[in-house]
């Protein structure tokens, strides 16, 4: 049975290891890489729900980030095993709000929220329909 992606409160969990190229001169994950992790979480959440973001784009619609708020609690390093939880917090007509939490062995590393808008190829807002 397919999960309903648009159920507020739905949570997707993804575990991954920090790659060397994701770290900076201080041997920590560079802050910008967390945005990539969040995007990966959203895409994998769609995939687990039985939806393909690639096919969604092929239909002429895009999901674009309109707002991102990130709080860094601790530093992650090369080879750390991290768990990202992506939660659907709110659904509006053309927007999705996600919450994120990345942990390392139970310690919170990063928390964040994002607002994602659905637009057509010309950038006009479109109702989200999966």
Backbone bond lengths (Angstrom), bond angles and torsions (degrees), N, CA, C in turn:
res aa  C-N    CA-C-N  psi(-1)  N-CA   C-N-CA  omega(-1)  CA-C   N-CA-C  phi
1 X - - - 1.448 - - 1.531 109.38 -
2 X 1.295 116.44 131.86 1.456 122.96 -177.50 1.523 111.20 -78.92
3 X 1.336 115.52 134.49 1.465 120.52 174.95 1.512 108.62 -67.95
4 X 1.316 117.27 146.36 1.448 120.14 174.53 1.516 107.88 -88.92
5 X 1.313 116.23 109.04 1.456 122.88 -178.13 1.512 112.04 -57.17
6 X 1.306 117.09 -34.22 1.456 120.13 -174.04 1.528 113.39 -87.31
7 X 1.304 117.90 12.90 1.459 120.50 173.10 1.526 108.35 -79.25
8 X 1.329 116.40 115.02 1.451 119.81 176.95 1.523 108.13 -59.51
9 X 1.305 115.62 135.59 1.455 121.00 -178.11 1.517 113.21 99.57
10 X 1.341 117.50 -11.17 1.463 120.25 177.21 1.523 109.43 -59.76
11 X 1.324 115.92 137.54 1.468 121.20 -178.83 1.517 109.32 -127.58
12 X 1.328 115.20 135.89 1.461 121.54 174.88 1.524 107.85 -118.56
13 X 1.321 116.78 138.27 1.458 121.18 -179.66 1.529 109.51 -118.09
14 X 1.324 115.57 137.22 1.462 122.33 -178.75 1.521 108.22 -138.20
15 X 1.322 116.56 127.14 1.463 121.48 177.76 1.520 108.17 -109.34
16 X 1.325 116.24 135.27 1.462 121.35 -178.52 1.530 109.44 -152.31
17 X 1.321 115.03 163.00 1.454 121.43 -179.67 1.526 109.65 -105.98
18 X 1.323 116.89 138.37 1.469 121.75 178.42 1.523 108.88 -67.21
19 X 1.320 115.76 128.66 1.459 122.20 177.85 1.538 110.11 -88.68
20 X 1.320 116.26 152.56 1.465 121.06 -177.22 1.530 111.86 -58.25
21 X 1.343 116.14 -41.16 1.467 120.32 -177.05 1.531 113.06 -69.23
22 X 1.328 118.48 -6.78 1.462 122.06 178.32 1.527 112.40 -91.07
23 X 1.332 115.79 -2.11 1.463 119.93 -177.50 1.534 110.92 -99.66
24 X 1.344 114.63 162.20 1.462 120.94 -179.51 1.526 110.46 -109.48
25 X 1.319 116.94 -167.93 1.460 122.77 -178.65 1.508 113.89 -63.83
26 X 1.315 117.78 -19.89 1.463 121.19 178.03 1.541 111.52 -93.02
27 X 1.331 115.58 8.60 1.472 123.63 178.70 1.525 112.76 66.80
28 X 1.316 116.62 23.28 1.465 123.15 177.39 1.524 108.81 -110.93
29 X 1.331 116.31 158.83 1.463 119.33 173.46 1.529 107.23 -61.16
30 X 1.330 116.43 127.26 1.457 120.79 177.79 1.526 108.25 -63.85
31 X 1.331 116.65 136.41 1.466 121.42 -173.83 1.527 113.49 -53.05
32 X 1.313 118.31 -35.33 1.468 120.80 -178.06 1.533 112.47 -67.22
33 X 1.320 117.53 -25.29 1.464 119.94 -179.20 1.520 113.03 -67.28
34 X 1.316 116.76 -23.66 1.459 118.70 177.68 1.527 110.91 -62.86
35 X 1.339 117.23 -33.63 1.469 120.18 177.10 1.528 110.15 -61.99
36 X 1.334 116.72 -38.54 1.465 120.67 176.31 1.520 111.07 -65.21
37 X 1.333 116.84 -39.40 1.463 119.89 177.24 1.525 110.64 -60.86
38 X 1.342 116.16 -42.94 1.465 119.71 -178.79 1.525 110.63 -63.67
39 X 1.320 116.39 -41.68 1.466 119.49 178.33 1.525 110.52 -63.16
40 X 1.306 115.88 -42.08 1.469 120.34 177.01 1.526 110.42 -58.92
41 X 1.325 116.72 -41.48 1.460 120.77 177.95 1.513 112.43 -61.62
42 X 1.347 116.20 -42.94 1.472 119.51 179.37 1.524 111.25 -64.70
43 X 1.329 117.06 -43.56 1.466 120.98 -179.41 1.528 110.42 -64.24
44 X 1.327 116.67 -43.03 1.469 119.96 -179.91 1.524 111.54 -69.14
45 X 1.337 116.95 -31.78 1.459 120.65 175.62 1.533 109.49 -63.06
46 X 1.333 116.84 -43.66 1.467 121.10 176.11 1.527 110.72 -60.51
47 X 1.338 115.14 -46.41 1.468 119.71 -177.90 1.533 110.71 -60.49
48 X 1.327 116.29 -44.27 1.469 119.88 179.38 1.526 111.40 -63.04
49 X 1.326 116.34 -29.36 1.462 120.77 178.38 1.530 111.74 -80.65
50 X 1.343 116.04 1.29 1.461 120.36 178.19 1.513 113.62 87.26
51 X 1.330 116.45 16.41 1.463 121.10 -178.66 1.523 110.59 -115.02
52 X 1.312 115.90 143.92 1.459 121.58 178.96 1.516 109.48 -107.22
53 X 1.334 116.46 120.01 1.460 119.32 177.38 1.528 110.27 -64.28
54 X 1.327 116.30 -33.84 1.467 120.69 177.85 1.537 110.37 -60.39
55 X 1.326 116.90 -45.27 1.472 120.62 179.05 1.523 110.72 -68.84
56 X 1.331 116.66 -35.08 1.459 121.09 176.73 1.528 109.56 -59.21
57 X 1.344 116.91 -46.23 1.467 121.14 177.75 1.522 111.59 -64.81
58 X 1.324 116.91 -38.69 1.462 120.85 179.22 1.521 111.37 -63.01
59 X 1.330 117.44 -22.84 1.466 121.34 178.21 1.533 111.33 -78.29
60 X 1.348 116.53 -5.19 1.464 120.61 178.36 1.518 114.39 99.80
61 X 1.341 116.83 4.08 1.463 120.43 179.57 1.520 110.64 -111.07
62 X 1.328 115.18 151.92 1.461 121.64 179.39 1.517 109.20 -132.15
63 X 1.323 115.93 150.20 1.462 121.93 172.28 1.528 106.28 -109.40
64 X 1.320 116.34 114.62 1.465 120.41 -175.23 1.523 110.80 -117.00
65 X 1.320 115.59 143.44 1.457 121.23 178.02 1.522 108.42 -74.68
66 X 1.328 116.17 126.22 1.464 120.12 176.46 1.519 111.80 -110.52
67 X 1.328 116.24 -17.77 1.464 120.02 -179.99 1.522 108.88 -157.04
68 X 1.355 116.01 140.49 1.460 121.08 178.20 1.519 108.34 -144.10
69 X 1.315 116.30 131.93 1.460 122.05 176.52 1.524 107.32 -128.74
70 X 1.332 116.75 125.64 1.460 121.70 -175.12 1.524 109.79 -128.27
71 X 1.332 115.74 136.29 1.464 121.08 174.08 1.524 107.71 -123.27
72 X 1.337 115.33 123.68 1.460 121.90 -179.53 1.523 108.67 -95.24
73 X 1.334 116.70 121.33 1.458 122.11 -177.61 1.524 112.24 -100.95
74 X 1.328 116.98 -33.24 1.465 122.61 -177.75 1.524 107.91 -155.48
75 X 1.308 116.61 163.61 1.466 120.37 179.43 1.517 111.51 -94.35
76 X 1.309 116.39 139.22 1.458 121.98 172.66 1.522 107.73 -102.95
77 X 1.318 116.26 150.78 1.461 121.77 -175.73 1.517 111.13 -125.85
78 X 1.330 115.14 168.32 1.456 122.20 176.62 1.526 110.56 -50.29
79 X 1.319 115.36 134.45 1.458 125.43 175.79 1.529 114.09 78.07
80 X 1.343 117.90 -1.78 1.467 119.50 174.43 1.525 108.96 -63.58
81 X 1.315 115.94 142.35 1.455 121.34 174.14 1.526 107.03 -95.38
82 X 1.332 115.93 116.25 1.458 122.12 -175.62 1.520 110.36 -112.02
83 X 1.319 115.57 149.16 1.464 121.45 173.47 1.517 108.21 -119.79
84 X 1.323 115.27 122.97 1.464 123.05 178.52 1.516 108.70 -104.59
85 X 1.316 115.83 125.20 1.458 120.69 171.79 1.519 108.05 -108.27
86 X 1.327 115.46 125.29 1.457 122.70 178.18 1.519 106.84 -111.62
87 X 1.322 116.41 123.83 1.462 121.38 -176.43 1.526 109.82 -121.62
88 X 1.326 116.18 134.64 1.453 120.60 173.48 1.524 107.79 -81.74
89 X 1.330 116.25 113.88 1.457 122.47 -173.20 1.527 112.17 -94.41
90 X 1.326 116.20 -38.73 1.465 120.20 -175.58 1.521 109.82 -153.42
91 X 1.323 115.67 144.50 1.462 121.80 175.76 1.512 107.68 -125.04
92 X 1.316 115.51 125.70 1.463 121.30 173.75 1.523 107.32 -117.29
93 X 1.308 116.96 -178.11 1.472 120.24 -177.62 1.524 113.29 -54.56
94 X 1.320 116.61 -49.57 1.464 120.72 -176.64 1.528 112.46 -120.17
95 X 1.345 117.35 7.39 1.466 120.02 -176.07 1.526 112.54 -132.79
96 X 1.327 113.23 148.79 1.455 122.63 172.35 1.522 107.52 -121.78
97 X 1.319 117.17 137.87 1.456 121.33 174.17 1.524 107.18 -113.77
98 X 1.336 115.35 125.78 1.463 121.45 178.72 1.520 109.83 -113.75
99 X 1.316 115.55 149.75 1.454 122.54 170.35 1.516 108.10 -115.73
100 X 1.323 116.40 147.35 1.461 121.40 -177.02 1.521 109.71 -132.23
101 X 1.322 114.85 147.33 1.453 120.55 171.08 1.526 106.96 -144.41
102 X 1.317 115.41 127.86 1.464 120.67 175.09 1.521 107.27 -111.91
103 X 1.335 114.61 129.45 1.455 121.02 179.44 1.526 110.85 -123.27
104 X 1.322 114.40 153.75 1.463 122.40 171.66 1.521 105.94 -127.80
105 X 1.322 116.41 112.44 1.467 121.91 -179.89 1.527 111.72 49.77
106 X 1.323 117.08 44.04 1.456 122.19 177.06 1.522 115.12 86.24
107 X 1.324 117.87 -10.65 1.469 121.77 178.56 1.528 108.96 -89.49
108 X 1.325 116.87 131.26 1.462 119.92 177.88 1.523 108.93 -74.45
109 X 1.323 115.74 126.08 1.460 122.60 179.15 1.527 110.23 -98.72
110 X 1.334 116.33 -46.40 1.462 121.72 -176.18 1.531 109.14 -147.19
111 X 1.342 116.43 142.71 1.461 121.85 168.38 1.529 106.59 -126.41
112 X 1.327 115.87 152.28 1.460 119.31 -178.26 1.520 110.57 -160.92
113 X 1.319 114.96 164.33 1.461 122.43 170.15 1.525 107.64 -135.92
114 X 1.318 115.34 151.62 1.463 120.20 175.47 1.516 109.53 -140.35
115 X 1.315 114.71 151.98 1.461 121.86 170.69 1.517 106.25 -114.70
116 X 1.319 115.66 127.99 1.454 123.04 -177.39 1.520 107.76 -119.03
117 X 1.325 116.98 128.34 1.461 121.25 179.37 1.522 110.36 -107.24
118 X 1.315 115.58 147.12 1.456 122.13 174.91 1.528 107.76 -95.36
119 X 1.337 116.48 124.57 1.460 121.55 179.37 1.525 109.77 -133.45
120 X 1.337 115.33 159.83 1.461 119.31 173.85 1.527 108.63 -88.89
121 X 1.322 116.75 -178.74 1.466 120.81 -175.19 1.524 113.61 -63.59
122 X 1.328 117.80 -17.88 1.467 120.14 177.16 1.528 111.88 -94.87
123 X 1.342 116.37 1.36 1.460 120.46 176.92 1.515 114.94 90.82
124 X 1.321 117.38 5.16 1.465 120.39 178.75 1.529 110.92 -81.84
125 X 1.326 118.16 138.05 1.465 121.41 179.42 1.523 111.42 -59.60
126 X 1.328 115.44 139.31 1.458 121.48 177.81 1.528 108.93 -134.04
127 X 1.317 116.06 145.70 1.454 122.07 178.20 1.532 109.26 -60.50
128 X 1.327 114.66 137.18 1.462 119.80 179.06 1.515 108.59 -76.66
129 X 1.320 115.41 121.42 1.463 122.18 176.99 1.504 108.67 -139.96
130 X 1.327 115.75 113.63 1.463 120.29 177.88 1.504 109.38 -103.55
